[in-house]
Structure formats: structure tokens, C-alpha cells
């Protein structure tokens, strides 16, 4: 059986039957792909050691159905070294992709942003701007892009010294005055998000609207990566934290 070579990352790996793994792969050519790695779970082969997150791989996949067969794997570079909150952040991104992307739809721009984000986290750049930009780009690719330029009610441009509330699946609505609640943002903050000009106010605004929109898409099932982050503040986590997401 001939195979197709894809450049991609392992997003999620979990045991399958006695000797195999089920894999969620984010690839340049096909987007999200599911595959089974047969007979490698209990082995000491190079295949098993390579099937880890945060490393760009060349993956040979075969099969006509949605669940492909992994036939080959080799590294296309060194893995991104992540630790602490940078690791949790990368896990969070992986989990979003694994749960929200439709199967086998190429998304090359998102794939490139994913690599850029991993590099930024590995370089220990400030986490919040990386996550907010990735969340908003992911939402846009899913068809839930947010307009940061116009009031959805009037069609008028966002004004920097006015205040707005965000309505899910609608957009920004201008308020008569500033209200002391979470869903009240200055026009200046909204405009800064559009320009990727990150300030404490624009980061707070971006986090609110992206989390609100993502929650609607994710449903009631909590994100394991967020649970791990919360646990890290109160208890000692296992040495190989990545494997806690593979269950």
C-alpha cells in the first residue's frame, strides 16, 4: 500500500488496543488527521520515541478511510523545548486544535502560526500575546472571526473613546456609558486588538471574547490542559506532564 508523506506535529497520543497508539496529527498538507500507529506502543523503536508533541515530523500515512495507518515517521528538526507555563500553554493550543478542527481540511496559515507560536513559547516570549493571537486566528479559521472595526448595530467605525459590549455571534454594540462589569471595553482596546498592539487592556479584552466564543464551541467537556495548569499551583505534577493528556 502506497503512503502519502505529510509534514506535521503530534497533537495527541493515546493507547489503542494492546500494542498501538491512536494519533491526532496537525499537518501542513491535510490539516487535522487521525491515524493509528500499529504495534509500536510497547516497543523501544524509533517510531515510539518520535511520536511526541512539539516536534515537526515527516509522517507516511496510508489508507482511504478517516483513520489512516502510520507507516513511516522521521524527524524534520529538533523538538521545541518547553517547560512550566510555556509547556502548559503549548498543551492548551494542542488541545484546542485536536478538539475543534474538522478532519482533513488544509489550513496552512494556521499551521505556520502554530509553528511560530511554539517557537515563541520555546524562546520564553511573553505568553499572553501568543495565546490571544492564536485563539483569535483559530476562531477566524473556524468561521467565527471577529470584526474589530465596526459597531454591529450601526455599522459605524469603533470609536476609541466610546465603550462597547461584545455579543456572541453578533459583535460589538456601543454602550451609552461605561459600565463596571466584565463585558465593557473601550473602543481603543478593541482597535488595539485589530492591530495586534498588546496592552493590559487589549489582552484582557481579547481573552474575554476568545474564551467566551471558544466555550460555545468546546461545550461542557473541560480542557485537560487548564486543569493541569490549575493543579500546578497546588500540587506537584508528574515528571512527564505531556502523558497526562494522552489518556
C-alpha positions in Angstrom: 0.0 0.0 0.0 1.5 3.4 -1.0 1.7 6.1 1.6 1.4 9.9 1.5 4.2 11.9 3.1 2.9 14.7 5.4 4.8 17.3 7.5 3.1 17.5 10.8 3.0 17.6 14.6 1.5 15.0 17.0 -1.2 16.9 18.9 -2.5 13.9 21.0 -1.5 10.3 21.5 -3.5 7.7 23.4 -3.3 3.9 23.8 -5.2 1.8 21.3 -5.8 -1.9 21.9 -2.8 -3.7 23.4 0.2 -2.5 21.2 -0.9 0.5 19.3 -1.5 4.3 19.5 -4.2 6.5 18.2 -2.8 9.8 17.0 -4.2 13.2 16.3 -1.9 14.9 13.8 -1.8 18.5 12.6 -0.3 18.5 9.2 0.6 21.2 6.7 -1.0 19.3 3.7 -4.2 17.9 5.2 -4.8 19.8 8.4 -6.1 17.6 11.2 -5.6 13.8 10.5 -6.3 10.8 12.7 -4.0 7.7 12.4 -3.2 4.5 14.1 0.4 3.5 14.9 0.2 -0.2 15.0 2.5 -2.4 17.1 4.7 0.3 18.5 3.2 1.1 21.9 5.3 -1.5 23.9 8.4 -1.3 21.7 11.6 0.6 22.0 11.6 1.6 18.4 12.5 5.0 17.0 8.9 5.4 15.9 7.6 5.4 19.5 10.3 7.9 20.7 9.5 10.2 17.9 5.7 10.2 18.4 5.8 13.1 20.9 4.3 16.6 20.7 6.1 19.7 19.7 8.4 18.2 17.1 8.0 18.6 13.3 7.8 15.1 11.7 7.6 13.6 8.3 4.8 11.1 8.5 3.9 8.5 6.0 0.2 7.7 6.1 -1.8 5.2 4.1 -5.5 4.4 3.9 -8.7 5.6 2.2 -10.7 6.0 5.4 -10.7 8.7 8.0 -8.4 6.7 10.3 -5.1 6.3 8.4 -2.3 3.9 9.1 1.1 5.3 10.1 3.8 3.6 8.1 6.8 5.8 8.5 8.0 8.6 10.8 11.1 10.7 10.9 12.2 13.9 12.5 12.4 17.1 10.4 14.2 19.0 13.1 14.7 19.3 16.8 11.8 19.3 19.2 10.7 22.6 20.8 11.9 22.6 24.4 9.1 23.8 26.7 8.7 23.9 30.4 6.5 25.3 33.1 3.7 27.6 31.9 5.2 27.6 28.4 4.6 23.9 28.3 1.0 24.2 29.6 0.3 26.9 27.1 1.5 24.7 24.2 -0.6 21.8 25.5 -3.6 24.2 25.6 -3.1 25.0 21.9 -2.7 21.4 21.0 -6.0 20.5 22.8 -7.9 23.3 21.1 -6.7 22.1 17.6 -7.4 18.5 18.4 -11.0 19.2 19.6 -12.1 22.0 17.3 -10.6 21.4 13.8 -12.5 19.5 11.2 -10.7 16.5 9.7 -8.6 16.7 6.6 -9.1 20.4 5.8 -5.8 22.1 4.9 -5.1 25.2 7.0 -1.6 26.3 6.0 -1.7 29.7 7.6 -2.8 28.3 10.9 -0.1 25.6 10.6 2.5 28.3 10.1 1.2 30.3 13.1 1.3 27.2 15.2 5.0 26.7 14.5 5.6 30.4 15.1 3.8 30.2 18.4 5.7 27.1 19.5 9.0 28.8 18.8 7.9 31.9 20.7 7.0 29.8 23.7 10.2 27.8 23.5 12.1 31.2 23.4 10.1 32.2 26.5 8.5 35.2 25.0 5.5 36.7 26.9 2.8 34.1 26.9 -0.4 36.1 26.8 0.0 37.8 23.4 1.0 34.5 21.9 -2.2 32.7 23.2 -4.5 35.6 22.3 -3.3 35.9 18.8 -3.5 32.1 18.3 -7.0 31.9 19.7 -8.3 34.7 17.5 -6.7 33.2 14.4 -8.1 29.8 15.2 -11.6 31.3 15.6 -11.3 33.0 12.2 -10.3 29.8 10.6 -13.3 28.0 12.1 -15.6 30.7 10.7 -16.0 32.7 13.9 -13.8 35.6 13.0 -14.5 38.8 15.0 -14.7 42.2 13.4 -12.7 44.7 15.5 -13.5 47.7 13.3 -17.3 48.3 13.3 -20.3 48.5 15.6 -22.6 45.6 14.6 -25.8 47.7 15.3 -25.0 50.8 13.4 -22.2 49.8 11.0 -20.2 52.8 12.2 -16.5 52.5 13.0 -15.4 51.7 16.5 -14.6 55.0 18.3 -11.6 54.9 20.6 -13.2 57.0 23.4 -16.6 55.1 23.4 -17.4 51.9 25.2 -18.7 48.6 23.8 -20.1 45.3 24.8 -19.4 42.0 22.9 -22.3 39.8 21.9 -21.5 36.3 20.8 -22.1 35.6 17.1 -23.0 39.3 16.6 -20.2 41.6 17.5 -19.7 44.9 19.2 -22.5 47.1 20.5 -21.9 50.6 21.6 -22.9 51.4 25.2 -24.3 54.7 26.4 -21.8 54.9 29.2 -19.0 52.9 30.9 -20.4 50.0 33.0 -18.5 48.4 35.8 -18.7 44.8 34.5 -16.5 42.4 32.6 -18.2 42.9 29.3 -17.5 46.6 28.9 -14.4 47.6 26.8 -13.1 50.8 25.4 -13.0 51.3 21.7 -9.3 51.9 22.0 -8.7 48.4 23.4 -10.8 46.9 20.6 -8.8 48.8 17.9 -5.6 47.7 19.5 -6.6 44.0 19.1 -7.2 44.6 15.4 -3.6 46.0 15.2 -2.1 43.2 17.4 -1.0 46.1 19.7 -0.9 44.3 23.0 -1.5 46.2 26.2 -3.0 45.0 29.5 -6.4 46.4 28.4 -6.3 44.8 24.9 -5.1 41.5 26.3 -7.9 41.5 28.9 -10.5 42.2 26.2 -9.1 39.6 23.8 -9.1 37.0 26.5 -12.7 37.7 27.4 -14.1 37.4 23.9 -12.0 34.5 22.8 -12.8 32.4 25.9 -16.5 33.3 25.5 -16.5 32.2 21.9 -14.4 29.1 22.5 -16.6 28.0 25.3 -19.6 27.8 23.0 -17.6 25.6 20.6 -16.0 23.4 23.2 -19.2 22.6 25.1 -19.3 21.2 28.6 -16.2 19.0 28.5 -13.4 20.8 30.3 -10.0 21.3 28.9 -7.4 18.9 30.5 -4.7 21.5 29.9 -6.4 24.1 32.0 -7.0 21.5 34.8 -3.2 20.7 34.7 -2.4 24.4 35.0 -4.6 24.8 38.0 -3.1 21.7 39.6 0.4 23.1 39.1 -0.4 25.8 41.6 -1.4 23.4 44.4 0.4 20.1 43.9 3.4 18.5 42.2 2.7 17.2 38.7 4.2 14.0 37.2 7.6 14.4 35.6 6.3 13.6 32.1 3.4 16.1 32.1 2.7 15.5 28.4 1.5 12.0 29.0 -1.3 13.1 31.3 -3.1 14.4 28.2 -2.7 11.1 26.4 -5.3 9.3 28.4 
